[in-house]
Amino acid sequence: MASGRVLVVDDEQNLRKAVHRTLTKAGYDVIEAEDGEKGIAAVQSGDNPLRLDVIICDVHMPKVGGKEVVAYLKSQFPSVPIIVLTGDPQYKDATDFLANGASAYLAKPFEPAALVKTVAKCVEKHVFHH
Amino acid sequence: MHTIGLPPESLYLELVTFTHLNPNPVLVLDAQGHVRYLNLAARQMQKEFDLADADILKILPTNIAEIMRQCLESGTQARRLESQLQNRWFGWSAYGVPGGQTVYFHGADITGYKKVEKEQNELRLKLVQNDKMASIGQLAAGIAHEINNPLSFVVLNLNHISNYGRGLLNIVEQYDKVATLVKAGSLSPELEAELTGVQDTKAREEFDEILDELPSLLQESQEGAERIRAIVLNLKEFSHTGEGAQKHADINRCLQSTLKIVSYELKYKAKVIEQYGDIPEVLCYPQELNQVFMNLLVNASHAIKQNGEIRIVTARRDEQVIVEISDTGCGIPPENLSRIFETFFTTKEVGKGTGLGLSISSEIVKKHQGRIEVESTVGVGTTFRIWLPTGQGGPQAAGDQNVGGHRKL
């Protein structure tokens, strides 16, 4: 039984794969997608479409800006915590994203342990509220 | 001489008096450089700088021979000549009548102007330097994201490679054991050949070296990636994007909003106590100060294993605001206390601390004309105290003189 289901949205394939690998090894069930829409579609068309514990979303994707993606994901899965990955964290970025619905942020590059710990905390929060 | 148009004789006494009593030094030299006349101020200078009569020309610029020649030949009026005596600077004008036999020198003390000029030059240099650093910073900020993106999967992958490497080596070790067992029994020629082949391959691929070096190769690569991360962060320190003017900020509010950001990191480890005093607004770059507060709060949480306490206190003293962030964490040993603000100094293990946070924080505080202090006792806890001038100027208002109790842990 997986520790939780995670959706990873990132247009950079190498990073998506690396995050997928790390979380799978940590016992999570991971769904990957290169953008928000494909991500939501992947979750909803899979088995157990309502089960989603955490969303990890890169916020510097060229096609759609970070805020829009977070807002979109929030609209589809309002109660699911969102972890944003940012390559250039300014203090202002953090306040912006957290104000717009993200639950946590990870600044790239991050250690695998930090990724797993943040996911665990968010899953715990999500499960607790349900 | 009468063709020059001198004033009437009736004024001669006044003019002589004017020259003689002029607070600026006047010297009259003949074409050979002998002194024909010194006014009182010039004599005063001679006395002041303890010059013998023969040395009086030392108060003049060093190249007067050339100046005099020009004055006498073409009637040039030389201005802005300078001489320096001890710590004082003098500016001179020189003029003569063409074809005449006399050169007149008139000077003024420009020490004050020189000082301002020096300060301006230094300021100009500093501005150029700042501009350069800001450009570097902006460049770094622009490419930080570009660098951090690939760096992020390098970091994750190195971690996996490390684990995979260990796994592969374990497998080889086990196969080695199998080989040993097999060799102990009877071997078919093919098996014998294969086993020998494996030994050859191991030698050819330098297996022992792989065993020996793989862990350190990975460790060093991971350190390298961490240093890249730290350098990019450090370069961005100089970025001035979006930073024009300072703002008047309520430090209590800054602390509260910073707390909100880091609370997810703090709340599992420590109880946070907020004691906000009645403080005036501070003229500052609030984003930078928030960076400092975030750094101190995160450090505090790292110092605590669990069930600790982090206390935030603000207070006013005269025209300064004091911010104290204390923790009941492991404390800092005295031999490290003097080094914690050094760039790249860290006691955290590789990959955990960059040693940059406090050095950048201290730079930011200095930039605000403030200061940052630390008190710590090993096993008890640490307090960081930041003093920030309000930058308001003006008369000192009566305010809360109490810091909230000196907390020496």
Contacts between the chains, C-beta under 8 A, distances in Angstrom:
chain1	res1	chain2	res2	distance
A	12	B	149	6.1
A	12	B	153	7.5
A	14	B	150	7.4
A	14	B	153	4.5
A	15	B	149	6.9
A	15	B	152	5.7
A	15	B	153	4.6
A	15	B	156	7.8
A	17	B	153	7.5
A	18	B	152	7.5
A	18	B	153	4.1
A	18	B	156	3.8
A	18	B	157	5.6
A	18	B	160	7.6
A	19	B	156	6.9
A	21	B	156	7.4
A	21	B	160	6.0
A	22	B	156	5.6
A	22	B	159	7.5
A	22	B	160	7.4
A	25	B	160	8.0
A	60	B	145	5.7
A	60	B	149	7.6
A	85	B	152	7.6
A	87	B	144	6.8
A	87	B	145	3.6
A	87	B	146	7.6
A	87	B	148	4.0
A	87	B	149	5.1
A	87	B	152	7.4
A	88	B	141	6.9
A	88	B	144	4.8
A	88	B	145	4.0
A	88	B	148	6.7
A	88	B	236	7.9
A	90	B	287	7.4
A	91	B	261	7.7
A	91	B	287	5.2
A	91	B	290	5.1
A	91	B	291	5.5
A	91	B	294	6.8
A	92	B	287	6.2
A	94	B	261	5.3
A	95	B	257	6.7
A	95	B	261	6.6
A	98	B	260	7.3
A	98	B	261	6.4
A	103	B	264	7.6
A	104	B	264	5.8
A	107	B	148	7.6
A	108	B	148	4.2
A	108	B	149	6.3
A	108	B	151	6.9
A	108	B	152	3.8
A	109	B	148	5.8
A	109	B	151	4.5
A	109	B	152	3.9
A	109	B	154	7.2
A	109	B	155	4.2
A	109	B	156	7.8
A	109	B	225	6.7
A	109	B	229	5.5
A	110	B	152	6.7
A	110	B	155	7.2
A	111	B	155	6.8
A	111	B	159	7.5
A	111	B	351	6.3
A	112	B	155	7.8
A	112	B	156	5.6
A	112	B	159	4.8
A	112	B	160	8.0
A	115	B	156	7.7
A	121	B	264	6.9
A	121	B	268	7.7
